[in-house]
Amino acid sequence: MANDSPSPATGGSRPSSLGLAWQAALHWSPVWIPLVLLAQILILGLRPALARGSELDILTPQVSERCETTDAEHAFLERQVRAWDDPIFRARNRRALDRGLDR
């Protein structure tokens, strides 16, 4: 009766299928690790980013319109600040109010 499984005492050990799988996985790890990372980036990173980019492209005209409105309001307020910082404007405004002319 032959013993199919070698004993550890005899030193003849046959690699198990699990050990062979680990060796193959480690041997091919320079290939599959970057592939896994690339798949993760594509699925979890690039696809949502492209979807969000298209959503933002749709909103671009609204944002541009709001930006133009805000810029115009800012320019108006800047002119008001410069005018009120000018002593001549303040004097003219005070005289107009004294005469009853509301500017």
Secondary structure, 3 states (H helix, E strand, C coil): CCCCCCCHHHCCCCCCHHHHHHHHHHHCHHHHHHHHHHHHHHHHHHHHHHHHHHHHHHHHHHHHHHHHHHHHHHHHHHHHHHHHHCHHHHHHHHHHHHHCCCC
